């Protein structure tokens, strides 16, 4: 038993971190950032070259042959850099497509597919003929749209959605549409249970949320070390120091549970649903709370659109809603047996 | 990263499980008093006779010298078997014993260590004082040299089980002129020493529940041969073994609490009846959060052990301690809410209310939650003092 990343896993994280540091600094999102469509799409081919999207797929399927453990480390970095939520469509779409012949799988693995994601905003039934009201995220220029819930994972063409209506998004970095599925036929779909793709989705969402929680912890700590009031760095005051300590505690809880859950999934132990659901619940709460407290530590500048803290808060709320909100996660968790 | 255990470790787990299930005492542990002392010592003796005592103690001192992974396995099985905690034996096994191993003389080791392992003696701690709590190094109990003895005068407080103990690990000031961390010595104090008197302190859990005592030292004579480490080096001696227990035993509490949450779910279903499904009730939402947080607490403990195993020394374990303590408190509070009006009854044979009241100590003892946060802020995050 060892929850620390191996040297190989640290290399993966380091190379991804240096790529994102150079190509996707959070400063790319400051005004006047492009506010239409998925501006991160231009990075997806290069990330594909790094093996990000096919990381957890077997080599025979064109993937890298690693596991959910590496994927969760990768998604933590994507979260730290606030990549478009379209990323979930590439990784999970590749997993879905690998079960079928004659698919656009290679374009998902190499990152060239134009993708977005959908999330239920009311009852949704995913099946050979699907129905329900959804939100679409970063789908303005998408060809493919992935949606996932406890019953199924499905890939639609964007044109399968009707009554598309743009709405102003709380997270103004992503485009948001209301849309509807009416007897729509997914291009590819499968019940979620068989390959544990919904659990994998919860795990990746949780890992992304860990990245948000860690990035906001780091921002708050850095600010508390340098910002001076009353002649001292504000981080020397316990009122601020303890907020930062709480942020660190939440990060540790969320990161450890996510690592544990990723290994339960990767190694095929019992309790995948229990641990993946727990990780989404703990990590989403950590992301929202840390992002909130980061604003508080920054004071007035944290309340402005000129600084970055609000970007993390808004994205944390998007993650919290996706593919089982916290309310649904709690309900699900109560219905599962405690694994050993 | 992996969750694998070797074939040898799995065999060890089976062996530990079998022994524990066959030998764990079935009678309920008394909460306090001489009966609690007798219970804890008997359980320690039983483990010793079967060769299971001192799992984290080195072989040369009669322990089993188990690897951190094996310790973790032992503690997991210990909790699953619902074995009683160390309780009164805790200070001896996890603090006094390791301190003597690391700093004691040959004579001190020869005399004390076997008695601890065999379950013959209870140790208590004499660290805190009425005016030295979180700021422990400001302690003022004095000791002056008189021939081959030290003469101790002053007072210690919050000494758990002092009235049931044989020995005390005692921190005293032996050089009043030195800086506050420099003039302290670590002594072995016989609790039957003339001049030592104890005042019982009742705790908030239930009537006549003496957990602590205050100790008064009125020229108590302690042989110089009972100083552990060097005179005036007691602060380093005390700190040297705070890290001895490197988190593996925490897993016991976490498994126990995970089971407690399961009991709470069953009780909540019973109390709410069919009228309101648990998943639609506020209690249900809080139980679900607890289930998730308990899982995270366990994962954090695995991380603490992983770091220790890799030789990483840092203050990160305080992240786990802070999270675990507050989650346990939340669980106890929720148990009370599940009981509803019955929470106002505190019968002797029901633990939920007792342990709710008891849970207030979790964020105070061994470093308050606020001191933990100072440590996290300064040593983990690098914030200025």
Interface residues (C-beta under 8 A of the other chain):
Chain A: X1 X2 X3 X4 X5 X6 X9 X69 X221 X224 X225 X232 X233 X235 X236 X238 X241 X242 X244 X245 X246 X248 X249 X252 X253 X254 X256 X257 X259 X260 X262 X263 X264 X267 X269 X274 X275 X277 X278 X279 X281 X282 X327 X329 X330 X331 X333 X334 X335 X338
Chain B: X1 X2 X3 X4 X5 X69 X72 X258 X262 X265 X278 X279 X284 X285 X287 X288 X289 X291 X292 X293 X295 X296 X297 X298 X299 X300 X302 X303 X305 X306 X307 X309 X310 X316 X319 X320 X322 X323 X370 X372 X373 X374 X376 X377 X378 X380 X381 X382 X383 X384 X385
